[in-house]
């Protein structure tokens, strides 16, 4: 049996500014702008707006940038059929909020109620020491908008947390637990988002779940055949002793 995440675990130390701890309630239908009705200009400015506060989305340094890349690498393979994965997708989250998250998953197609893409269902942020205020305020705004699940990787630790709307704080997830969701093709090990070595195994598991294992092996075999053909043309095959079954070819 797959271990379950504890939805009622004690909150991470970061709480929503000014929060009483009471759960938020979604406004009535039609009270939000469309997700693509932006307050800032996408792909032109680095500005974002969080509850009326203008911030600048600065380029990242290591290790933040490394974590960002690893997160995208793993999550992309876990996206279930009928859903899309995206990075740095700008979304109008409210009347006074227009910002992106590091990685998100949302339903494919057009939302008939708005005539535009669907709202994100899951979001993931990589958080360094100086981004704690922003990510917490973003979580409040996204929950209010209707984003179902909001995660953050806190680089110091590291620690993966999920936003708790009841406690208005970040809930740490055990490294031995799993994230299960309709957006994911198979349950995702929390440890895979915290350890680069485990990330490769998790990606392989997701590809098997999607039925892509044979396709991946076929591509590798094709690459190996191409390499051997080039070696034969150069007359180098005999000297290197390579064969089609040589495992070294599949590590290129």
C-alpha positions as CSV (number, residue, x, y, z in Angstrom):
1,X,0.0,0.0,0.0
2,X,1.3,3.4,-1.0
3,X,1.9,5.7,2.1
4,X,-0.5,8.6,2.1
5,X,0.3,12.2,2.8
6,X,-0.8,13.6,6.1
7,X,-3.3,16.4,5.3
8,X,-3.3,17.5,8.9
9,X,0.4,17.7,9.7
10,X,1.6,20.7,11.6
11,X,2.3,23.8,9.6
12,X,5.6,25.0,8.3
13,X,6.8,28.2,10.1
14,X,5.8,30.5,7.2
15,X,2.2,31.7,7.7
16,X,0.2,34.1,5.5
17,X,0.9,37.7,6.6
18,X,-1.9,39.0,8.9
19,X,-3.7,35.7,8.8
20,X,-5.9,34.7,11.6
21,X,-5.7,31.0,10.6
22,X,-9.3,30.9,9.4
23,X,-9.9,29.3,6.0
24,X,-10.5,31.5,3.0
25,X,-13.7,31.3,1.1
26,X,-13.9,31.6,-2.7
27,X,-15.7,34.7,-4.1
28,X,-18.8,34.1,-6.2
29,X,-18.7,32.9,-9.8
30,X,-17.6,35.4,-12.4
31,X,-15.7,37.5,-9.8
32,X,-12.2,36.9,-11.3
33,X,-10.6,38.2,-14.5
34,X,-9.7,35.7,-17.2
35,X,-6.4,34.0,-16.6
36,X,-4.8,35.7,-19.6
37,X,-6.2,39.2,-18.8
38,X,-2.8,40.4,-17.6
39,X,-1.8,43.4,-15.5
40,X,1.8,43.1,-16.7
41,X,3.1,42.4,-20.2
42,X,4.2,38.8,-20.7
43,X,7.7,38.2,-22.2
44,X,8.5,41.9,-22.2
45,X,8.8,42.7,-18.5
46,X,10.1,40.8,-15.4
47,X,7.4,42.5,-13.3
48,X,4.8,40.5,-11.4
49,X,2.0,41.8,-9.1
50,X,1.1,40.0,-5.9
51,X,-2.0,41.5,-4.2
52,X,-1.2,44.9,-5.6
53,X,2.5,44.8,-4.7
54,X,4.8,45.0,-7.7
55,X,7.8,42.6,-7.6
56,X,10.6,41.8,-10.1
57,X,11.1,38.1,-11.0
58,X,14.9,38.1,-11.0
59,X,17.1,35.5,-12.7
60,X,18.2,32.7,-10.4
61,X,21.6,31.6,-9.2
62,X,22.6,28.1,-8.2
63,X,21.3,26.2,-6.3
64,X,17.9,27.8,-7.0
65,X,18.3,27.4,-10.8
66,X,19.4,23.8,-10.4
67,X,16.4,22.9,-8.3
68,X,14.1,24.7,-10.8
69,X,15.5,22.6,-13.7
70,X,15.3,19.3,-11.7
71,X,11.7,20.0,-10.7
72,X,10.7,20.6,-14.3
73,X,12.5,17.5,-15.4
74,X,10.6,15.2,-13.0
75,X,7.2,16.8,-13.2
76,X,7.1,16.9,-17.0
77,X,7.1,13.1,-17.2
78,X,4.4,12.8,-14.6
79,X,1.7,14.9,-16.3
80,X,-1.3,12.7,-16.9
81,X,-3.1,12.5,-20.3
82,X,-5.5,15.4,-20.7
83,X,-3.2,17.8,-18.8
84,X,-0.4,20.2,-19.7
85,X,2.8,21.0,-17.8
86,X,4.3,24.5,-18.0
87,X,7.1,26.6,-16.6
88,X,6.9,30.3,-15.7
89,X,3.3,30.5,-16.9
90,X,1.9,34.0,-16.2
91,X,-1.6,33.9,-14.7
92,X,-4.0,36.6,-13.6
93,X,-4.8,35.3,-10.2
94,X,-7.1,38.1,-9.0
95,X,-8.0,41.7,-9.4
96,X,-4.7,42.8,-7.9
97,X,-2.5,39.8,-8.7
98,X,-0.7,38.7,-11.9
99,X,2.2,36.4,-11.5
100,X,3.8,33.1,-12.5
101,X,4.9,29.9,-10.7
102,X,8.0,27.9,-11.4
103,X,6.1,24.8,-12.7
104,X,2.4,24.1,-13.0
105,X,0.0,21.5,-14.3
106,X,-3.4,22.4,-15.8
107,X,-6.1,20.8,-17.8
108,X,-5.6,20.7,-21.6
109,X,-8.0,22.5,-23.9
110,X,-10.2,25.6,-23.5
111,X,-12.4,26.3,-20.5
112,X,-15.9,26.8,-22.0
113,X,-16.8,29.1,-19.1
114,X,-14.1,31.6,-20.0
115,X,-13.0,30.9,-23.6
116,X,-9.4,30.7,-22.5
117,X,-7.1,28.0,-21.0
118,X,-7.9,26.4,-17.7
119,X,-6.6,27.6,-14.4
120,X,-3.7,25.7,-12.9
121,X,-4.6,22.7,-10.7
122,X,-1.2,22.1,-9.2
123,X,1.7,24.6,-8.8
124,X,5.3,24.2,-7.6
125,X,7.7,26.9,-6.5
126,X,11.4,26.7,-5.6
127,X,12.0,29.0,-2.7
128,X,15.3,30.5,-1.6
129,X,15.8,32.4,1.6
130,X,14.7,35.8,0.2
131,X,11.6,34.5,-1.6
132,X,9.7,33.3,1.5
133,X,7.3,36.3,1.7
134,X,6.5,36.2,-2.0
135,X,5.7,32.5,-2.2
136,X,3.4,32.7,0.9
137,X,1.5,35.6,-0.5
138,X,1.2,33.8,-3.8
139,X,-0.2,30.8,-2.1
140,X,-2.9,32.8,-0.5
141,X,-3.9,34.4,-3.8
142,X,-3.8,31.1,-5.7
143,X,-6.0,29.4,-3.2
144,X,-8.4,32.2,-3.3
145,X,-8.5,31.9,-7.1
146,X,-9.2,28.2,-7.0
147,X,-5.8,26.4,-7.5
148,X,-6.4,23.0,-5.9
149,X,-2.9,22.1,-4.7
150,X,0.1,24.4,-4.1
151,X,3.6,23.1,-3.4
152,X,6.9,24.7,-2.6
153,X,10.5,23.3,-2.4
154,X,12.4,25.3,0.3
155,X,16.0,25.1,-0.8
156,X,17.3,25.4,2.8
157,X,16.9,21.9,4.1
158,X,15.7,21.0,1.6
159,X,12.0,20.5,2.4
160,X,8.9,20.0,0.2
161,X,5.8,21.6,1.6
162,X,2.1,21.9,0.6
163,X,0.0,24.9,1.4
164,X,-2.6,24.3,4.0
165,X,-5.7,26.4,3.4
166,X,-7.0,25.5,6.9
167,X,-3.9,26.4,8.8
168,X,-2.9,29.2,6.4
169,X,0.7,27.9,6.5
170,X,3.1,25.5,4.8
171,X,2.7,21.8,5.7
172,X,6.0,19.8,5.4
173,X,5.7,16.5,3.6
174,X,7.6,13.4,4.7
175,X,10.4,12.3,2.3
176,X,8.9,8.8,2.4
177,X,5.4,9.9,1.3
178,X,3.8,10.2,-2.1
179,X,1.8,12.8,-4.0
180,X,-1.3,11.3,-5.6
181,X,-3.5,13.4,-7.8
182,X,-5.6,13.2,-11.0
183,X,-3.0,15.4,-12.7
184,X,-0.3,12.8,-12.3
185,X,0.0,9.6,-14.3
186,X,1.2,7.7,-11.2
187,X,1.9,8.6,-7.6
188,X,5.1,10.8,-7.3
189,X,7.6,10.1,-4.5
190,X,8.3,13.3,-2.5
191,X,11.9,12.1,-2.2
192,X,12.3,12.3,-6.0
193,X,11.8,16.1,-5.8
194,X,14.5,16.4,-3.2
195,X,17.2,14.1,-4.4
196,X,18.7,14.3,-8.0
197,X,19.7,10.6,-7.9
198,X,16.2,9.5,-7.1
199,X,14.8,11.9,-9.7
200,X,16.1,9.7,-12.6
201,X,14.4,6.6,-11.1
202,X,11.1,8.5,-10.7
203,X,11.3,9.6,-14.4
204,X,11.8,6.0,-15.5
205,X,8.8,4.9,-13.4
206,X,6.6,7.6,-15.0
207,X,7.6,6.6,-18.5
208,X,6.8,3.0,-17.8
209,X,3.4,4.1,-16.4
210,X,2.8,6.0,-19.6
211,X,3.7,3.0,-21.7
212,X,6.8,4.8,-23.1
213,X,9.4,2.3,-22.1
214,X,9.5,0.4,-25.4
215,X,9.5,3.7,-27.3
216,X,12.5,4.9,-25.2
217,X,14.4,1.7,-25.8
218,X,13.6,1.9,-29.5
219,X,15.0,5.4,-29.7
220,X,18.2,4.3,-27.9
221,X,18.6,1.4,-30.3
222,X,18.2,3.6,-33.3
223,X,20.8,6.0,-32.0
224,X,23.2,3.1,-31.5
225,X,22.7,1.9,-35.0
226,X,23.3,5.3,-36.4
227,X,26.6,5.6,-34.5
228,X,27.8,2.2,-35.8
229,X,26.9,3.2,-39.4
230,X,29.0,6.4,-39.0
231,X,31.9,4.3,-37.6
232,X,31.7,1.9,-40.5
233,X,31.8,4.7,-43.1
234,X,34.9,6.1,-41.4
235,X,36.5,2.6,-41.1
236,X,36.7,3.0,-37.3
237,X,34.4,0.2,-36.2
238,X,37.0,-2.5,-36.2
239,X,39.5,-0.4,-34.3
240,X,37.1,0.6,-31.6
241,X,35.5,-2.9,-31.4
242,X,32.0,-1.5,-31.0
243,X,29.0,-3.7,-31.6
244,X,25.3,-3.0,-31.7
245,X,24.9,-4.6,-28.3
246,X,27.7,-2.5,-26.7
247,X,26.1,-0.8,-23.6
248,X,28.4,2.2,-23.9
249,X,26.5,3.3,-27.0
250,X,23.4,3.7,-24.9
251,X,25.1,6.1,-22.5
252,X,25.7,8.8,-25.1
